[in-house]
Amino acid sequence: MAQSKFNRPLGFEGVQTDPEESYRAGYQHGTREMLRFLEASNTPGLERVKDWINNDLATWRHDVQAEPNPPKLSS
């Protein structure tokens, strides 16, 4: 398997051509599913979660130099 251009933890393997990219895409997809649930519940702090997904998480997903762990939702 070709070495990923993404910064990822040692031993991280997958069957895709770039498993780190697949992992990040899946992580972002999961948070969007969570967002749909929160929108239906009209949860307080929803705007903060939306901003985190659309800004911090989207930037992390496409940044090949970013740490393998996703950014935390700030308080």
PyMOL Python script that loads the backbone (N, CA, C, O; Angstrom):
from pymol import cmd

cmd.read_pdbstr("""\
ATOM      1  N   MET A   1       0.855  -1.178   0.000  1.00  0.00           N
ATOM      2  CA  MET A   1       0.000   0.000   0.000  1.00  0.00           C
ATOM      3  C   MET A   1       0.894   1.232   0.000  1.00  0.00           C
ATOM      4  O   MET A   1       1.900   1.271   0.709  1.00  0.00           O
ATOM      5  N   ALA A   2       0.543   2.209  -0.769  1.00  0.00           N
ATOM      6  CA  ALA A   2       1.295   3.466  -0.830  1.00  0.00           C
ATOM      7  C   ALA A   2       1.175   4.215   0.488  1.00  0.00           C
ATOM      8  O   ALA A   2       0.143   4.163   1.157  1.00  0.00           O
ATOM      9  N   GLN A   3       2.243   4.909   0.850  1.00  0.00           N
ATOM     10  CA  GLN A   3       2.231   5.696   2.087  1.00  0.00           C
ATOM     11  C   GLN A   3       1.256   6.858   1.940  1.00  0.00           C
ATOM     12  O   GLN A   3       1.258   7.566   0.933  1.00  0.00           O
ATOM     13  N   SER A   4       0.435   7.038   2.947  1.00  0.00           N
ATOM     14  CA  SER A   4      -0.530   8.135   2.944  1.00  0.00           C
ATOM     15  C   SER A   4       0.187   9.464   3.075  1.00  0.00           C
ATOM     16  O   SER A   4       1.216   9.554   3.745  1.00  0.00           O
ATOM     17  N   LYS A   5      -0.344  10.488   2.446  1.00  0.00           N
ATOM     18  CA  LYS A   5       0.208  11.833   2.603  1.00  0.00           C
ATOM     19  C   LYS A   5      -0.301  12.483   3.886  1.00  0.00           C
ATOM     20  O   LYS A   5       0.144  13.571   4.248  1.00  0.00           O
ATOM     21  N   PHE A   6      -1.246  11.812   4.586  1.00  0.00           N
ATOM     22  CA  PHE A   6      -1.798  12.333   5.830  1.00  0.00           C
ATOM     23  C   PHE A   6      -0.956  11.882   7.011  1.00  0.00           C
ATOM     24  O   PHE A   6      -0.405  10.782   7.007  1.00  0.00           O
ATOM     25  N   ASN A   7      -0.861  12.732   8.016  1.00  0.00           N
ATOM     26  CA  ASN A   7      -0.209  12.387   9.275  1.00  0.00           C
ATOM     27  C   ASN A   7      -1.149  11.444  10.005  1.00  0.00           C
ATOM     28  O   ASN A   7      -2.260  11.838  10.358  1.00  0.00           O
ATOM     29  N   ARG A   8      -0.729  10.207  10.239  1.00  0.00           N
ATOM     30  CA  ARG A   8      -1.610   9.231  10.867  1.00  0.00           C
ATOM     31  C   ARG A   8      -0.853   8.390  11.881  1.00  0.00           C
ATOM     32  O   ARG A   8       0.375   8.321  11.825  1.00  0.00           O
ATOM     33  N   PRO A   9      -1.563   7.746  12.811  1.00  0.00           N
ATOM     34  CA  PRO A   9      -0.891   6.955  13.830  1.00  0.00           C
ATOM     35  C   PRO A   9      -0.195   5.740  13.232  1.00  0.00           C
ATOM     36  O   PRO A   9      -0.607   5.230  12.190  1.00  0.00           O
ATOM     37  N   LEU A  10       0.869   5.275  13.900  1.00  0.00           N
ATOM     38  CA  LEU A  10       1.582   4.088  13.441  1.00  0.00           C
ATOM     39  C   LEU A  10       0.654   2.882  13.450  1.00  0.00           C
ATOM     40  O   LEU A  10      -0.163   2.724  14.357  1.00  0.00           O
ATOM     41  N   GLY A  11       0.783   2.036  12.438  1.00  0.00           N
ATOM     42  CA  GLY A  11      -0.021   0.830  12.364  1.00  0.00           C
ATOM     43  C   GLY A  11      -1.417   1.024  11.803  1.00  0.00           C
ATOM     44  O   GLY A  11      -2.185   0.066  11.719  1.00  0.00           O
ATOM     45  N   PHE A  12      -1.762   2.251  11.415  1.00  0.00           N
ATOM     46  CA  PHE A  12      -3.094   2.496  10.859  1.00  0.00           C
ATOM     47  C   PHE A  12      -3.117   1.960   9.436  1.00  0.00           C
ATOM     48  O   PHE A  12      -2.371   2.433   8.578  1.00  0.00           O
ATOM     49  N   GLU A  13      -3.968   0.979   9.185  1.00  0.00           N
ATOM     50  CA  GLU A  13      -4.031   0.368   7.865  1.00  0.00           C
ATOM     51  C   GLU A  13      -5.466   0.330   7.377  1.00  0.00           C
ATOM     52  O   GLU A  13      -6.405   0.445   8.165  1.00  0.00           O
ATOM     53  N   GLY A  14      -5.627   0.171   6.099  1.00  0.00           N
ATOM     54  CA  GLY A  14      -6.952   0.074   5.508  1.00  0.00           C
ATOM     55  C   GLY A  14      -6.854  -0.491   4.111  1.00  0.00           C
ATOM     56  O   GLY A  14      -5.751  -0.749   3.630  1.00  0.00           O
ATOM     57  N   VAL A  15      -7.964  -0.687   3.454  1.00  0.00           N
ATOM     58  CA  VAL A  15      -7.961  -1.255   2.118  1.00  0.00           C
ATOM     59  C   VAL A  15      -8.099  -0.190   1.041  1.00  0.00           C
ATOM     60  O   VAL A  15      -7.930  -0.489  -0.141  1.00  0.00           O
ATOM     61  N   GLN A  16      -8.401   1.039   1.419  1.00  0.00           N
ATOM     62  CA  GLN A  16      -8.524   2.108   0.449  1.00  0.00           C
ATOM     63  C   GLN A  16      -7.127   2.605   0.063  1.00  0.00           C
ATOM     64  O   GLN A  16      -6.143   2.302   0.738  1.00  0.00           O
ATOM     65  N   THR A  17      -7.055   3.357  -1.013  1.00  0.00           N
ATOM     66  CA  THR A  17      -5.764   3.893  -1.431  1.00  0.00           C
ATOM     67  C   THR A  17      -5.222   4.876  -0.417  1.00  0.00           C
ATOM     68  O   THR A  17      -4.005   5.007  -0.286  1.00  0.00           O
ATOM     69  N   ASP A  18      -6.077   5.563   0.297  1.00  0.00           N
ATOM     70  CA  ASP A  18      -5.632   6.447   1.370  1.00  0.00           C
ATOM     71  C   ASP A  18      -6.578   6.275   2.553  1.00  0.00           C
ATOM     72  O   ASP A  18      -7.584   6.977   2.654  1.00  0.00           O
ATOM     73  N   PRO A  19      -6.259   5.349   3.441  1.00  0.00           N
ATOM     74  CA  PRO A  19      -7.173   5.052   4.542  1.00  0.00           C
ATOM     75  C   PRO A  19      -7.384   6.219   5.493  1.00  0.00           C
ATOM     76  O   PRO A  19      -8.457   6.345   6.083  1.00  0.00           O
ATOM     77  N   GLU A  20      -6.389   7.069   5.652  1.00  0.00           N
ATOM     78  CA  GLU A  20      -6.566   8.213   6.556  1.00  0.00           C
ATOM     79  C   GLU A  20      -7.632   9.152   6.016  1.00  0.00           C
ATOM     80  O   GLU A  20      -8.445   9.682   6.772  1.00  0.00           O
ATOM     81  N   GLU A  21      -7.624   9.354   4.712  1.00  0.00           N
ATOM     82  CA  GLU A  21      -8.651  10.205   4.110  1.00  0.00           C
ATOM     83  C   GLU A  21     -10.035   9.583   4.298  1.00  0.00           C
ATOM     84  O   GLU A  21     -11.005  10.289   4.576  1.00  0.00           O
ATOM     85  N   SER A  22     -10.122   8.271   4.147  1.00  0.00           N
ATOM     86  CA  SER A  22     -11.397   7.580   4.353  1.00  0.00           C
ATOM     87  C   SER A  22     -11.857   7.695   5.801  1.00  0.00           C
ATOM     88  O   SER A  22     -13.043   7.893   6.069  1.00  0.00           O
ATOM     89  N   TYR A  23     -10.914   7.571   6.737  1.00  0.00           N
ATOM     90  CA  TYR A  23     -11.233   7.707   8.161  1.00  0.00           C
ATOM     91  C   TYR A  23     -11.779   9.098   8.451  1.00  0.00           C
ATOM     92  O   TYR A  23     -12.799   9.241   9.126  1.00  0.00           O
ATOM     93  N   ARG A  24     -11.105  10.116   7.943  1.00  0.00           N
ATOM     94  CA  ARG A  24     -11.526  11.493   8.208  1.00  0.00           C
ATOM     95  C   ARG A  24     -12.884  11.787   7.576  1.00  0.00           C
ATOM     96  O   ARG A  24     -13.718  12.469   8.171  1.00  0.00           O
ATOM     97  N   ALA A  25     -13.100  11.270   6.372  1.00  0.00           N
ATOM     98  CA  ALA A  25     -14.396  11.469   5.721  1.00  0.00           C
ATOM     99  C   ALA A  25     -15.501  10.787   6.530  1.00  0.00           C
ATOM    100  O   ALA A  25     -16.585  11.346   6.703  1.00  0.00           O
ATOM    101  N   GLY A  26     -15.224   9.579   7.024  1.00  0.00           N
ATOM    102  CA  GLY A  26     -16.206   8.869   7.839  1.00  0.00           C
ATOM    103  C   GLY A  26     -16.487   9.576   9.151  1.00  0.00           C
ATOM    104  O   GLY A  26     -17.626   9.610   9.618  1.00  0.00           O
ATOM    105  N   TYR A  27     -15.446  10.140   9.744  1.00  0.00           N
ATOM    106  CA  TYR A  27     -15.615  10.872  10.999  1.00  0.00           C
ATOM    107  C   TYR A  27     -16.506  12.087  10.773  1.00  0.00           C
ATOM    108  O   TYR A  27     -17.417  12.356  11.555  1.00  0.00           O
ATOM    109  N   GLN A  28     -16.232  12.819   9.689  1.00  0.00           N
ATOM    110  CA  GLN A  28     -17.042  14.000   9.401  1.00  0.00           C
ATOM    111  C   GLN A  28     -18.480  13.589   9.086  1.00  0.00           C
ATOM    112  O   GLN A  28     -19.421  14.264   9.503  1.00  0.00           O
ATOM    113  N   HIS A  29     -18.655  12.498   8.361  1.00  0.00           N
ATOM    114  CA  HIS A  29     -20.003  12.025   8.047  1.00  0.00           C
ATOM    115  C   HIS A  29     -20.761  11.677   9.334  1.00  0.00           C
ATOM    116  O   HIS A  29     -21.939  12.006   9.473  1.00  0.00           O
ATOM    117  N   GLY A  30     -20.081  11.015  10.267  1.00  0.00           N
ATOM    118  CA  GLY A  30     -20.709  10.662  11.541  1.00  0.00           C
ATOM    119  C   GLY A  30     -21.153  11.880  12.325  1.00  0.00           C
ATOM    120  O   GLY A  30     -22.218  11.874  12.943  1.00  0.00           O
ATOM    121  N   THR A  31     -20.341  12.921  12.302  1.00  0.00           N
ATOM    122  CA  THR A  31     -20.727  14.133  13.031  1.00  0.00           C
ATOM    123  C   THR A  31     -21.902  14.824  12.356  1.00  0.00           C
ATOM    124  O   THR A  31     -22.726  15.441  13.030  1.00  0.00           O
ATOM    125  N   ARG A  32     -21.987  14.728  11.049  1.00  0.00           N
ATOM    126  CA  ARG A  32     -23.141  15.314  10.358  1.00  0.00           C
ATOM    127  C   ARG A  32     -24.425  14.554  10.715  1.00  0.00           C
ATOM    128  O   ARG A  32     -25.490  15.156  10.846  1.00  0.00           O
ATOM    129  N   GLU A  33     -24.317  13.230  10.872  1.00  0.00           N
ATOM    130  CA  GLU A  33     -25.477  12.441  11.316  1.00  0.00           C
ATOM    131  C   GLU A  33     -25.895  12.866  12.722  1.00  0.00           C
ATOM    132  O   GLU A  33     -27.085  12.994  13.012  1.00  0.00           O
ATOM    133  N   MET A  34     -24.910  13.083  13.590  1.00  0.00           N
ATOM    134  CA  MET A  34     -25.206  13.557  14.942  1.00  0.00           C
ATOM    135  C   MET A  34     -25.885  14.925  14.874  1.00  0.00           C
ATOM    136  O   MET A  34     -26.821  15.195  15.628  1.00  0.00           O
ATOM    137  N   LEU A  35     -25.420  15.777  13.982  1.00  0.00           N
ATOM    138  CA  LEU A  35     -25.994  17.109  13.834  1.00  0.00           C
ATOM    139  C   LEU A  35     -27.463  17.025  13.421  1.00  0.00           C
ATOM    140  O   LEU A  35     -28.289  17.780  13.933  1.00  0.00           O
ATOM    141  N   ARG A  36     -27.795  16.127  12.511  1.00  0.00           N
ATOM    142  CA  ARG A  36     -29.199  15.966  12.095  1.00  0.00           C
ATOM    143  C   ARG A  36     -30.082  15.585  13.287  1.00  0.00           C
ATOM    144  O   ARG A  36     -31.201  16.079  13.426  1.00  0.00           O
ATOM    145  N   PHE A  37     -29.569  14.712  14.133  1.00  0.00           N
ATOM    146  CA  PHE A  37     -30.313  14.332  15.337  1.00  0.00           C
ATOM    147  C   PHE A  37     -30.501  15.536  16.254  1.00  0.00           C
ATOM    148  O   PHE A  37     -31.600  15.763  16.760  1.00  0.00           O
ATOM    149  N   LEU A  38     -29.444  16.304  16.471  1.00  0.00           N
ATOM    150  CA  LEU A  38     -29.525  17.471  17.350  1.00  0.00           C
ATOM    151  C   LEU A  38     -30.464  18.533  16.786  1.00  0.00           C
ATOM    152  O   LEU A  38     -31.181  19.195  17.536  1.00  0.00           O
ATOM    153  N   GLU A  39     -30.460  18.694  15.459  1.00  0.00           N
ATOM    154  CA  GLU A  39     -31.368  19.663  14.836  1.00  0.00           C
ATOM    155  C   GLU A  39     -32.823  19.272  15.082  1.00  0.00           C
ATOM    156  O   GLU A  39     -33.663  20.131  15.352  1.00  0.00           O
ATOM    157  N   ALA A  40     -33.115  17.987  14.990  1.00  0.00           N
ATOM    158  CA  ALA A  40     -34.484  17.514  15.211  1.00  0.00           C
ATOM    159  C   ALA A  40     -34.907  17.709  16.665  1.00  0.00           C
ATOM    160  O   ALA A  40     -36.094  17.872  16.951  1.00  0.00           O
ATOM    161  N   SER A  41     -33.944  17.692  17.580  1.00  0.00           N
ATOM    162  CA  SER A  41     -34.232  17.851  19.009  1.00  0.00           C
ATOM    163  C   SER A  41     -34.186  19.301  19.457  1.00  0.00           C
ATOM    164  O   SER A  41     -34.514  19.607  20.603  1.00  0.00           O
ATOM    165  N   ASN A  42     -33.778  20.202  18.559  1.00  0.00           N
ATOM    166  CA  ASN A  42     -33.622  21.622  18.873  1.00  0.00           C
ATOM    167  C   ASN A  42     -32.769  21.810  20.141  1.00  0.00           C
ATOM    168  O   ASN A  42     -33.177  22.463  21.102  1.00  0.00           O
ATOM    169  N   THR A  43     -31.591  21.220  20.100  1.00  0.00           N
ATOM    170  CA  THR A  43     -30.671  21.205  21.233  1.00  0.00           C
ATOM    171  C   THR A  43     -29.973  22.547  21.416  1.00  0.00           C
ATOM    172  O   THR A  43     -29.567  23.164  20.431  1.00  0.00           O
ATOM    173  N   PRO A  44     -29.823  23.015  22.664  1.00  0.00           N
ATOM    174  CA  PRO A  44     -29.049  24.240  22.917  1.00  0.00           C
ATOM    175  C   PRO A  44     -27.589  24.037  22.489  1.00  0.00           C
ATOM    176  O   PRO A  44     -27.058  22.932  22.607  1.00  0.00           O
ATOM    177  N   GLY A  45     -26.954  25.073  22.004  1.00  0.00           N
ATOM    178  CA  GLY A  45     -25.561  24.977  21.571  1.00  0.00           C
ATOM    179  C   GLY A  45     -25.404  24.434  20.166  1.00  0.00           C
ATOM    180  O   GLY A  45     -24.294  24.127  19.731  1.00  0.00           O
ATOM    181  N   LEU A  46     -26.515  24.314  19.458  1.00  0.00           N
ATOM    182  CA  LEU A  46     -26.493  23.737  18.118  1.00  0.00           C
ATOM    183  C   LEU A  46     -25.625  24.544  17.154  1.00  0.00           C
ATOM    184  O   LEU A  46     -24.918  23.966  16.328  1.00  0.00           O
ATOM    185  N   GLU A  47     -25.671  25.856  17.249  1.00  0.00           N
ATOM    186  CA  GLU A  47     -24.864  26.697  16.350  1.00  0.00           C
ATOM    187  C   GLU A  47     -23.373  26.451  16.557  1.00  0.00           C
ATOM    188  O   GLU A  47     -22.598  26.458  15.600  1.00  0.00           O
ATOM    189  N   ARG A  48     -22.975  26.234  17.810  1.00  0.00           N
ATOM    190  CA  ARG A  48     -21.570  25.964  18.100  1.00  0.00           C
ATOM    191  C   ARG A  48     -21.130  24.647  17.459  1.00  0.00           C
ATOM    192  O   ARG A  48     -20.025  24.558  16.923  1.00  0.00           O
ATOM    193  N   VAL A  49     -21.983  23.629  17.511  1.00  0.00           N
ATOM    194  CA  VAL A  49     -21.678  22.340  16.891  1.00  0.00           C
ATOM    195  C   VAL A  49     -21.603  22.490  15.373  1.00  0.00           C
ATOM    196  O   VAL A  49     -20.709  21.930  14.738  1.00  0.00           O
ATOM    197  N   LYS A  50     -22.536  23.241  14.789  1.00  0.00           N
ATOM    198  CA  LYS A  50     -22.514  23.471  13.338  1.00  0.00           C
ATOM    199  C   LYS A  50     -21.228  24.163  12.909  1.00  0.00           C
ATOM    200  O   LYS A  50     -20.607  23.770  11.922  1.00  0.00           O
ATOM    201  N   ASP A  51     -20.831  25.185  13.644  1.00  0.00           N
ATOM    202  CA  ASP A  51     -19.594  25.898  13.315  1.00  0.00           C
ATOM    203  C   ASP A  51     -18.386  24.976  13.404  1.00  0.00           C
ATOM    204  O   ASP A  51     -17.495  25.041  12.557  1.00  0.00           O
ATOM    205  N   TRP A  52     -18.346  24.120  14.418  1.00  0.00           N
ATOM    206  CA  TRP A  52     -17.237  23.182  14.585  1.00  0.00           C
ATOM    207  C   TRP A  52     -17.155  22.219  13.401  1.00  0.00           C
ATOM    208  O   TRP A  52     -16.071  21.974  12.873  1.00  0.00           O
ATOM    209  N   ILE A  53     -18.294  21.675  12.986  1.00  0.00           N
ATOM    210  CA  ILE A  53     -18.314  20.730  11.869  1.00  0.00           C
ATOM    211  C   ILE A  53     -17.918  21.421  10.570  1.00  0.00           C
ATOM    212  O   ILE A  53     -17.092  20.905   9.817  1.00  0.00           O
ATOM    213  N   ASN A  54     -18.500  22.580  10.307  1.00  0.00           N
ATOM    214  CA  ASN A  54     -18.279  23.256   9.031  1.00  0.00           C
ATOM    215  C   ASN A  54     -16.937  23.968   8.930  1.00  0.00           C
ATOM    216  O   ASN A  54     -16.475  24.243   7.822  1.00  0.00           O
ATOM    217  N   ASN A  55     -16.301  24.273  10.054  1.00  0.00           N
ATOM    218  CA  ASN A  55     -15.022  24.983  10.017  1.00  0.00           C
ATOM    219  C   ASN A  55     -13.870  24.099  10.478  1.00  0.00           C
ATOM    220  O   ASN A  55     -13.069  23.648   9.659  1.00  0.00           O
ATOM    221  N   ASP A  56     -13.783  23.850  11.773  1.00  0.00           N
ATOM    222  CA  ASP A  56     -12.649  23.105  12.333  1.00  0.00           C
ATOM    223  C   ASP A  56     -12.537  21.695  11.759  1.00  0.00           C
ATOM    224  O   ASP A  56     -11.459  21.277  11.335  1.00  0.00           O
ATOM    225  N   LEU A  57     -13.641  20.970  11.746  1.00  0.00           N
ATOM    226  CA  LEU A  57     -13.607  19.590  11.287  1.00  0.00           C
ATOM    227  C   LEU A  57     -13.357  19.493   9.783  1.00  0.00           C
ATOM    228  O   LEU A  57     -12.608  18.625   9.335  1.00  0.00           O
ATOM    229  N   ALA A  58     -13.975  20.372   9.009  1.00  0.00           N
ATOM    230  CA  ALA A  58     -13.747  20.361   7.561  1.00  0.00           C
ATOM    231  C   ALA A  58     -12.296  20.705   7.236  1.00  0.00           C
ATOM    232  O   ALA A  58     -11.710  20.114   6.328  1.00  0.00           O
ATOM    233  N   THR A  59     -11.713  21.651   7.966  1.00  0.00           N
ATOM    234  CA  THR A  59     -10.304  22.008   7.759  1.00  0.00           C
ATOM    235  C   THR A  59      -9.412  20.826   8.106  1.00  0.00           C
ATOM    236  O   THR A  59      -8.495  20.500   7.352  1.00  0.00           O
ATOM    237  N   TRP A  60      -9.671  20.176   9.245  1.00  0.00           N
ATOM    238  CA  TRP A  60      -8.884  19.015   9.673  1.00  0.00           C
ATOM    239  C   TRP A  60      -8.959  17.899   8.637  1.00  0.00           C
ATOM    240  O   TRP A  60      -7.954  17.252   8.343  1.00  0.00           O
ATOM    241  N   ARG A  61     -10.130  17.678   8.094  1.00  0.00           N
ATOM    242  CA  ARG A  61     -10.313  16.581   7.139  1.00  0.00           C
ATOM    243  C   ARG A  61      -9.401  16.721   5.923  1.00  0.00           C
ATOM    244  O   ARG A  61      -8.911  15.716   5.408  1.00  0.00           O
ATOM    245  N   HIS A  62      -9.168  17.928   5.462  1.00  0.00           N
ATOM    246  CA  HIS A  62      -8.402  18.131   4.233  1.00  0.00           C
ATOM    247  C   HIS A  62      -6.960  18.570   4.464  1.00  0.00           C
ATOM    248  O   HIS A  62      -6.216  18.744   3.498  1.00  0.00           O
ATOM    249  N   ASP A  63      -6.548  18.752   5.710  1.00  0.00           N
ATOM    250  CA  ASP A  63      -5.189  19.202   6.027  1.00  0.00           C
ATOM    251  C   ASP A  63      -4.272  17.993   6.172  1.00  0.00           C
ATOM    252  O   ASP A  63      -4.376  17.252   7.150  1.00  0.00           O
ATOM    253  N   VAL A  64      -3.373  17.785   5.207  1.00  0.00           N
ATOM    254  CA  VAL A  64      -2.501  16.614   5.230  1.00  0.00           C
ATOM    255  C   VAL A  64      -1.453  16.689   6.338  1.00  0.00           C
ATOM    256  O   VAL A  64      -0.840  15.671   6.658  1.00  0.00           O
ATOM    257  N   GLN A  65      -1.229  17.850   6.928  1.00  0.00           N
ATOM    258  CA  GLN A  65      -0.256  18.005   8.011  1.00  0.00           C
ATOM    259  C   GLN A  65      -0.898  17.951   9.397  1.00  0.00           C
ATOM    260  O   GLN A  65      -0.191  18.007  10.404  1.00  0.00           O
ATOM    261  N   ALA A  66      -2.199  17.846   9.461  1.00  0.00           N
ATOM    262  CA  ALA A  66      -2.905  17.855  10.752  1.00  0.00           C
ATOM    263  C   ALA A  66      -2.636  16.574  11.530  1.00  0.00           C
ATOM    264  O   ALA A  66      -2.309  15.537  10.953  1.00  0.00           O
ATOM    265  N   GLU A  67      -2.777  16.664  12.833  1.00  0.00           N
ATOM    266  CA  GLU A  67      -2.647  15.492  13.699  1.00  0.00           C
ATOM    267  C   GLU A  67      -3.737  14.483  13.337  1.00  0.00           C
ATOM    268  O   GLU A  67      -4.777  14.869  12.802  1.00  0.00           O
ATOM    269  N   PRO A  68      -3.516  13.197  13.621  1.00  0.00           N
ATOM    270  CA  PRO A  68      -4.529  12.197  13.270  1.00  0.00           C
ATOM    271  C   PRO A  68      -5.813  12.303  14.082  1.00  0.00           C
ATOM    272  O   PRO A  68      -6.867  11.856  13.630  1.00  0.00           O
ATOM    273  N   ASN A  69      -5.740  12.884  15.264  1.00  0.00           N
ATOM    274  CA  ASN A  69      -6.946  13.044  16.079  1.00  0.00           C
ATOM    275  C   ASN A  69      -7.700  14.295  15.660  1.00  0.00           C
ATOM    276  O   ASN A  69      -7.088  15.336  15.417  1.00  0.00           O
ATOM    277  N   PRO A  70      -9.024  14.204  15.573  1.00  0.00           N
ATOM    278  CA  PRO A  70      -9.815  15.365  15.153  1.00  0.00           C
ATOM    279  C   PRO A  70      -9.761  16.486  16.185  1.00  0.00           C
ATOM    280  O   PRO A  70      -9.489  16.237  17.360  1.00  0.00           O
ATOM    281  N   PRO A  71     -10.019  17.721  15.751  1.00  0.00           N
ATOM    282  CA  PRO A  71     -10.021  18.843  16.697  1.00  0.00           C
ATOM    283  C   PRO A  71     -11.173  18.709  17.685  1.00  0.00           C
ATOM    284  O   PRO A  71     -12.236  18.180  17.359  1.00  0.00           O
ATOM    285  N   LYS A  72     -10.941  19.194  18.885  1.00  0.00           N
ATOM    286  CA  LYS A  72     -11.981  19.143  19.918  1.00  0.00           C
ATOM    287  C   LYS A  72     -12.977  20.276  19.716  1.00  0.00           C
ATOM    288  O   LYS A  72     -12.643  21.345  19.203  1.00  0.00           O
ATOM    289  N   LEU A  73     -14.184  20.015  20.127  1.00  0.00           N
ATOM    290  CA  LEU A  73     -15.225  21.041  20.126  1.00  0.00           C
ATOM    291  C   LEU A  73     -14.927  21.977  21.285  1.00  0.00           C
ATOM    292  O   LEU A  73     -14.977  21.565  22.444  1.00  0.00           O
ATOM    293  N   SER A  74     -14.619  23.225  20.987  1.00  0.00           N
ATOM    294  CA  SER A  74     -14.244  24.170  22.043  1.00  0.00           C
ATOM    295  C   SER A  74     -15.457  24.574  22.877  1.00  0.00           C
ATOM    296  O   SER A  74     -16.598  24.547  22.416  1.00  0.00           O
ATOM    297  N   SER A  75     -15.171  24.940  24.097  1.00  0.00           N
ATOM    298  CA  SER A  75     -16.239  25.319  25.041  1.00  0.00           C
ATOM    299  C   SER A  75     -16.782  26.685  24.752  1.00  0.00           C
ATOM    300  O   SER A  75     -17.682  27.152  25.449  1.00  0.00           O
TER     301      SER A  75
END
""", "prot")
cmd.dss("prot")
cmd.show_as("cartoon", "prot")
cmd.util.cbc("prot")
cmd.orient("prot")
